[in-house]
Amino acid sequence: MNALESVVARCPYCGERVELLVDTSEGEQQYTEDCEVCCRPMVVSVAIDEDELPRVQVFSENDAF
């Protein structure tokens, strides 16, 4: 069963707040999603903490690890 969690982050390009839906049942993950404001590709890195809440970091393509 998928557990979608809404998370707000800031686009690394335009700085606007964007809402991301994160599937917490997938555990650690990294994927690319376009910013809904400026349409540039953001790299989204998700980790699930000990309380099963998502910790999300968003990077530009050049800054991704």
N, C-alpha and C positions, 0 to 999 in steps of 0.2 A: 504494500500500500504506500502510495506517495504521500509525503508530508510536506506541503508547500508552505514556506514561511516568507512573509513579506519583509524585505530589508531595504532601508534607504541608504544610498551611498552618494558620493559626489563624483561627477565625471572628471577624470584627470585632465581632460582637454578644455572644456568650457566651464567647469566648476559648478554646473547646475546640479541640483538634487534630482536623483533618478530612483525610481522604485524597482527593485529586482525581486523576482520570485525565485527562491532557492529551495531545491528539493533536499530536505534534511535527511531523507532516508538513504542518500547516496554517499554520505560520509565526506571525506576530503575530496575536493574536486577543483579543477581549474578549467575555465572555458572562456570563449570570446563572445561578447554580446555588444551590439551597437547601442550607443547612447541614444535615447529617445528624443533628445533635444538637438544635438549637433550631428548625429548619425556616424560619429567616428567609432572605430572598434576599441572596446575596453576589454582588458583581460581581468576576469573576475576569479578571485581565489577564495575558496570557501573551506573553512575548518569547523568542525562541530566541537564545542567545549564540553566539559564534564557535566553540565546541566542540560546537554543536548540542544543548546541554542547555537545558531550559526554565527560564526565570526567571519565577516566578509571584508576583503581588501580589494580595491580596484586600482589597476595600473594602466598606463598607456602601453601600447605594444612595445615601445622601445625601453620601457622601464621594467617590464615583466621579468621575473626571475626564472 
